[in-house]
C-alpha cells in the first residue's frame, strides 16, 4: 500500500478479508459473506474498488451489470452476470468514519458512472440502506420504490439515468 493522498484503487483478491471486516463494522446485521464479495470481484472486477486513506483501507465499492427489474437479494450469490443485463447495479459503497466527508462517495459515483458508460448502460440502480437515501438523492438518484426485505426495514430502491 502506498501512503499518498486518499484514493480509490482497483480491488484485489487479497483485499477481501479487509472488505469483510469493514462490512461487518459498517453494516452489522446487513453484512454479507466474504464469498459473495469474492464472486462480485471475479464476475465484474472493473466495478470493484478499495478506498485508502494514509495507506489503510477505509472503504469499498462493488458495482456490476444486472437486471433493473430484479435486483439481487442481499447476501445472495449471483452465479453469473445476465447476458441481458440492462443497468449497472451499485451493490455497495461503504466508507469507514474516517473516510466520510472526504469526497470519496462522489468519486465512487464517478467511477461507477464511467463503468456504466463504458459498458453501454443507461442507468445505475441501487438499494439505499440505513438512511443513505438522502445521500444518494443529493447525488441525483431518484426513489423508485421499496426494496426487497433482505435489505432491512426502510431500504429504498433508487435509480440514476446516465448521460454521456
N, C-alpha and C positions, 0 to 999 in steps of 0.2 A: 504494500500500500504506500501511496505517496502522501506527503503531508502538505500538499498545496491548498489552494482555495477550495471551499466546499463545491462538490460537483457530482453529477450523475455519471456512472460508468457502466458499460455492459456487465451484466451479471455472469458469474462463473459458477460451475458446479460446486466448487469448494466454498461458495458464499452461503449455500443453503442452510447450514446449521445456524448461521447468524440471522438469516431471514426468519427461520422458525422461532428463534429466541425473541426477535423483535415482534413478530406476530403475536406470540404468547403475551408479551408485555403490553402491547398496544390494544389488541383485540379481545383478550381474555377468553370468554366462552365462545366467541366467534372466530377463534383461530382455526387454522387448517393444518392438516397433516403435512409433514415435510415432503412426502411422496407426491402430494398434489402440486406443490411448488416445483418440484423436480420435473414433473410431467410438463407443466407450462413452459419451463425453460427449454426442455427438449423439443416441444412442438412449435414454439414461436420465439426463438432466442432474441429476435430483433425487438421484442416487446418487453424484455426483462432487464431491469437496471437496478443498481445499488447506489444509494446516495452516501457519500463520505464527507465527514467533517473532521478536519485535522487528522486524516488518515484512518478514522474509525467509522464503521458502519453506523449510519444514523437514519436509514430509511430504505425502502424498496418500492419497486414498481413492477406490476405484471399487467400486460395487455395482450390480447390475441384475437384473431378473427373469430366471429361466431354468428349465430342466427339471432337477429334482433327480436324475433317473436318468442324465442325460447332461451332466455338467459340461463346459464349453468347454475345449478344449485351450489350453495356454499359447501366446501369440503368434499366435492364430488370429483372423480377423475373425469377427464374429457374424452379419453380414448384416442381421439383424432380431431383435427380441425375440419369442420364440414366443408366439402367442396363447394357448396352453395352458400357459404358464409356471406352475409350482407352488411355486416358492421364490424367495427373494431370494438371489442368489449374490454373496457378498462376494469380489469378484475380487482386490482388492489393497488392503492397508493397509501403507504403507511410511513409516517415520519415520527421519529423519537422526539421528545420535547425540545431537545437542543437544536433540532433542525427546523422546527416550526417558526414561521415568520421570516424565514431566510430567503424566500422566493423559490424554494425547492418545488413547491406544488405547481406553480406556474411553469417552471422549467420542465417538470414532468409532463404537464399537459402539452407543451410544445413538442416534446419527444413523441408522445402518442399521436398528436395531430400529424406530424411528419410521417410517422409509420403508416397511418391511415391513408394519407395521400399517396405514399409510395406503393401501397398495395391496392389502390383504387377503391377504397371505402369512402362513402359519402357521409357517414355518421359514426359517432362514437357513442357507445352506451355504457352505463354503469349502474350499480346499485349503491346508493349512499346509505351508510350506516352510522349509528352513533351521533346523529345530528349534523353530519358532514354535508347534508343537502344545501345548507346556506353557503358553505364554501364553494360548492360546485355551481350553484346559481350565480354567484359572483363572477365565475369564470365563463358564464354564458350557457350553462346547461339548463334545460327545461324539464320540469317534472312530467312524467308520462304515466304515473300510476303507482299502485302498491307493488311491492316486491314479494318474491317467494318467501314463505315463512322461515325458511332455513337461514335467512339473513337477520332474523330477530325483529322484535317489535319496533315499529316506526321506520323500517327501511323503505327507501323510496327509489323507484326506477327513474332514470334520467337519461336524456339524450342531448347531443350537441351535433348540429349539422356541420360538416367540414367543407369549407370552400377553399379553393386554391388561391 
